[in-house]
Amino acid sequence: MRYKIGIKFYGNTKIYHFDARNLPINPGEKCVVETILGMEIGEAVTHLMPADQAENLKPVIRVATPTDLRQYELNTVKEREAFVIAQQKIQEYKLQMKLLKAHYTLDRSRLIFYFGAEGRIDFRQLVKDLASIFHTRIEMRQLGVRDEARIVGGCGICGREVCCSRFLSNFEPVSIKMAKEQNLVLNSAKISGLCGRLMCCLNFEYYLYKKLLHQLPRKGSKIITPLGEAKVIEVDVIHSAIHLELEDGKKVKIREEDYNRFFL
């Protein structure tokens, strides 16, 4: 039977599955794996699990040895040096790009630079210079603003580390409708993340709000109560309550426990 193992890489919250090749791998162990970029070191974060024969999985090469771990640490130092040199070259050529990260594969067969930019960048001469300096294959990868925020990191307006850096593995679509349904102030400074796009956390409670809103009268609608006809002026989803304005101008608040008594 084939077994697979979930692997996470440093700086990436997503779990990738690899063919364990019957190696005795336990969660927390570092493994050398083959990826589309080349050999990498990742950490096992799941137990071995049966793999579907149809799954096209890349293999775990071996459990990381002390030599592999020393090489990884040395690569980390070399990446910082490469970042500084590449940054200097970008400034020299006056390229409109923001360098985000430099990354070596484990065997240093490839050096990848991640950057952000508003448009397309002609970096052919930059790549030639970097290849002559580092004597390895150079790749430049342009990232979107959300991936840029994930790499740079930081704190959101909630005061906590941004979700994309902490635990989000995929970016789900977020719309302004989600903010409206949650009765949030439609101020871009309040509902936008560090990336400048709508905050990912608007997605977290949206479907619960949507479900609860279907159980309450809509704002602006008119309902009949024992006190007469009333207009719904506010809907408080959190407390399952509605604020009403009666025909005489009086305003009342009705909670969930009052619904059976008020709604006819």
C-alpha positions as CSV (number, residue, x, y, z in Angstrom):
1,M,0.0,0.0,0.0
2,R,1.2,3.5,-0.8
3,Y,1.4,6.0,2.0
4,K,1.5,9.8,1.9
5,I,2.7,12.4,4.4
6,G,1.7,16.1,4.9
7,I,4.7,18.5,4.7
8,K,4.9,22.2,5.5
9,F,7.7,24.5,4.3
10,Y,9.1,27.4,6.3
11,G,7.1,30.6,5.5
12,N,4.3,28.7,3.9
13,T,1.1,27.8,5.7
14,K,-0.1,25.3,3.1
15,I,0.3,21.5,3.6
16,Y,1.6,19.6,0.6
17,H,1.3,15.8,0.4
18,F,4.2,13.6,-0.7
19,D,4.7,9.9,-1.4
20,A,6.3,8.6,1.9
21,R,7.8,5.6,0.1
22,N,7.3,3.5,3.2
23,L,9.8,5.6,5.1
24,P,9.2,5.7,8.9
25,I,8.3,9.4,9.2
26,N,6.8,10.9,12.3
27,P,5.2,14.3,12.7
28,G,7.8,17.0,13.6
29,E,10.6,15.3,11.6
30,K,12.4,17.2,8.9
31,C,12.3,15.6,5.5
32,V,14.1,16.2,2.2
33,V,11.5,16.2,-0.6
34,E,11.4,16.6,-4.4
35,T,9.3,19.6,-5.5
36,I,8.7,21.4,-8.8
37,L,11.5,23.8,-7.8
38,G,14.0,21.1,-6.8
39,M,15.1,19.5,-3.5
40,E,13.6,21.2,-0.4
41,I,13.5,20.6,3.4
42,G,10.1,20.6,5.0
43,E,8.5,19.4,8.3
44,A,6.1,16.5,8.5
45,V,2.9,17.8,10.1
46,T,0.6,14.7,9.7
47,H,0.8,11.0,10.3
48,L,1.3,8.6,7.5
49,M,-2.0,8.0,5.7
50,P,-3.1,5.8,2.8
51,A,-2.6,7.3,-0.6
52,D,-4.9,6.8,-3.6
53,Q,-3.1,5.0,-6.4
54,A,-4.3,7.7,-8.8
55,E,-2.6,10.5,-6.8
56,N,0.4,11.9,-8.6
57,L,2.7,12.6,-5.6
58,K,6.3,13.6,-5.6
59,P,8.5,11.5,-3.3
60,V,10.1,12.1,0.0
61,I,13.8,11.5,-0.7
62,R,14.9,10.9,2.9
63,V,14.5,12.0,6.5
64,A,16.8,15.0,6.8
65,T,20.3,14.2,8.0
66,P,22.5,16.5,10.1
67,T,24.3,17.4,6.9
68,D,21.0,18.4,5.2
69,L,20.1,20.6,8.2
70,R,23.5,22.3,8.2
71,Q,23.1,22.9,4.5
72,Y,19.7,24.4,5.1
73,E,21.0,26.8,7.8
74,L,23.9,27.8,5.5
75,N,21.5,28.5,2.7
76,T,19.5,30.7,5.0
77,V,22.6,32.9,5.6
78,K,23.4,32.9,1.8
79,E,19.8,33.9,1.0
80,R,20.2,37.0,3.1
81,E,23.4,37.9,1.3
82,A,21.8,37.3,-2.1
83,F,18.8,39.5,-1.1
84,V,21.1,42.4,-0.3
85,I,23.1,42.0,-3.6
86,A,19.9,41.7,-5.7
87,Q,18.4,44.8,-4.0
88,Q,21.5,46.8,-4.9
89,K,21.2,45.6,-8.5
90,I,17.5,46.6,-8.7
91,Q,18.4,50.1,-7.5
92,E,21.3,50.3,-9.9
93,Y,18.9,49.5,-12.9
94,K,16.1,51.7,-11.4
95,L,13.6,48.9,-11.7
96,Q,10.1,49.5,-10.4
97,M,9.9,46.3,-8.3
98,K,9.9,45.5,-4.6
99,L,12.1,42.6,-3.7
100,L,10.4,40.3,-1.1
101,K,12.5,37.2,-0.6
102,A,15.4,35.3,-1.9
103,H,15.3,31.5,-1.7
104,Y,17.9,28.7,-2.5
105,T,16.8,25.1,-3.1
106,L,18.6,22.7,-0.8
107,D,21.3,21.8,-3.3
108,R,21.6,25.4,-4.5
109,S,20.8,24.4,-8.0
110,R,18.3,27.3,-8.2
111,L,18.1,30.7,-6.6
112,I,14.6,32.2,-6.7
113,F,13.8,35.9,-6.1
114,Y,10.2,36.8,-5.2
115,F,9.1,40.4,-6.0
116,G,6.1,42.6,-6.2
117,A,5.4,45.1,-9.0
118,E,2.4,47.0,-10.4
119,G,3.1,45.9,-14.0
120,R,5.5,43.8,-16.1
121,I,9.2,44.3,-15.5
122,D,12.0,43.8,-17.9
123,F,14.6,42.1,-15.7
124,R,16.6,40.2,-18.3
125,Q,19.8,42.2,-17.6
126,L,19.3,41.8,-13.9
127,V,19.0,38.0,-14.3
128,K,22.2,37.9,-16.3
129,D,24.1,39.9,-13.7
130,L,22.8,37.7,-10.8
131,A,23.6,34.5,-12.7
132,S,27.2,35.7,-13.2
133,I,27.5,36.5,-9.5
134,F,25.9,33.4,-7.9
135,H,26.8,30.9,-10.7
136,T,23.4,29.1,-10.5
137,R,20.1,29.2,-12.2
138,I,18.2,32.4,-11.4
139,E,14.4,32.7,-11.4
140,M,12.3,35.8,-10.8
141,R,8.8,35.2,-9.6
142,Q,6.3,38.1,-9.4
143,L,3.7,37.8,-6.7
144,G,0.3,39.4,-6.2
145,V,-0.4,41.8,-3.3
146,R,-1.9,39.2,-1.1
147,D,1.1,36.8,-1.4
148,E,3.3,39.9,-0.8
149,A,1.5,40.6,2.5
150,R,1.9,36.9,3.4
151,I,5.7,37.0,3.0
152,V,6.2,40.5,4.6
153,G,3.8,39.8,7.4
154,G,2.7,42.3,10.1
155,C,-0.3,43.0,12.3
156,G,-3.8,43.8,11.2
157,I,-6.1,46.4,12.7
158,C,-7.2,43.7,15.2
159,G,-3.7,43.8,16.7
160,R,-2.9,40.2,15.8
161,E,-0.6,38.8,13.1
162,V,-2.2,38.8,9.7
163,C,-4.1,35.6,8.9
164,C,-2.4,35.0,5.6
165,S,1.0,34.7,7.4
166,R,-0.4,32.8,10.4
167,F,-2.7,30.0,9.1
168,L,-4.5,30.7,5.8
169,S,-3.5,28.2,3.2
170,N,-5.6,29.5,0.4
171,F,-7.1,32.9,-0.5
172,E,-10.8,32.8,-0.9
173,P,-12.8,35.4,-2.8
174,V,-13.9,38.3,-0.7
175,S,-16.6,40.8,-1.7
176,I,-18.0,44.1,-0.4
177,K,-21.3,42.3,0.0
178,M,-19.8,40.4,2.9
179,A,-19.0,43.6,4.7
180,K,-22.6,44.9,4.1
181,E,-24.2,41.7,5.4
182,Q,-22.1,42.0,8.6
183,N,-23.3,45.6,9.0
184,L,-19.7,46.9,8.9
185,V,-18.8,50.5,8.2
186,L,-17.9,50.6,4.5
187,N,-14.7,52.6,5.1
188,S,-11.8,51.2,3.1
189,A,-9.4,51.9,5.9
190,K,-11.5,49.8,8.3
191,I,-12.2,46.8,6.0
192,S,-8.9,46.5,4.0
193,G,-5.9,44.5,5.0
194,L,-2.2,45.3,4.7
195,C,-2.3,44.2,1.1
196,G,-4.9,47.0,0.3
197,R,-7.6,44.4,-0.6
198,L,-10.6,43.5,1.5
199,M,-9.7,41.6,4.6
200,C,-9.7,37.8,4.4
201,C,-11.5,37.6,7.8
202,L,-14.6,39.1,6.3
203,N,-15.1,35.6,4.9
204,F,-14.9,33.8,8.3
205,E,-18.3,34.8,9.7
206,Y,-20.1,35.8,6.5
207,Y,-22.1,32.5,6.1
208,L,-23.2,32.5,9.7
209,Y,-24.4,36.2,9.4
210,K,-26.2,35.3,6.2
211,K,-28.0,32.4,7.8
212,L,-29.0,34.4,10.9
213,L,-30.1,37.4,8.7
214,H,-32.6,35.1,6.9
215,Q,-34.2,34.4,10.3
216,L,-34.7,38.1,11.0
217,P,-36.8,40.8,9.3
218,R,-34.8,42.9,6.9
219,K,-33.9,46.5,7.7
220,G,-36.4,48.9,6.3
221,S,-39.3,46.4,6.2
222,K,-42.6,46.8,8.1
223,I,-44.0,44.2,10.4
224,I,-47.1,43.8,12.5
225,T,-46.7,43.6,16.3
226,P,-49.2,43.7,19.2
227,L,-48.2,47.4,19.5
228,G,-49.2,48.0,15.9
229,E,-47.4,48.4,12.7
230,A,-43.7,49.0,13.1
231,K,-40.7,49.7,10.8
232,V,-37.4,47.8,11.3
233,I,-34.7,50.4,11.7
234,E,-31.8,48.2,12.7
235,V,-30.9,44.5,12.8
236,D,-28.6,43.3,15.5
237,V,-27.4,39.8,14.3
238,I,-25.0,39.3,17.2
239,H,-27.7,39.6,19.8
240,S,-30.5,38.2,17.6
241,A,-32.4,41.4,18.1
242,I,-34.2,44.1,16.0
243,H,-34.8,47.8,16.6
244,L,-38.3,49.0,15.7
245,E,-39.9,52.4,15.2
246,L,-43.7,52.4,16.0
247,E,-46.2,54.5,14.3
248,D,-46.2,57.0,17.1
249,G,-42.4,57.4,16.7
250,K,-41.5,55.4,19.8
251,K,-38.5,53.1,19.4
252,V,-38.3,49.6,20.9
253,K,-35.9,46.7,20.8
254,I,-37.0,43.2,20.5
255,R,-34.8,40.2,21.4
256,E,-35.1,36.6,20.2
257,E,-37.0,35.6,23.3
258,D,-39.7,38.1,22.4
259,Y,-40.3,36.9,18.8
260,N,-43.1,34.5,19.5
261,R,-44.9,37.1,21.5
262,F,-44.4,40.0,18.9
263,F,-44.6,38.4,15.5
264,L,-48.0,37.5,14.3
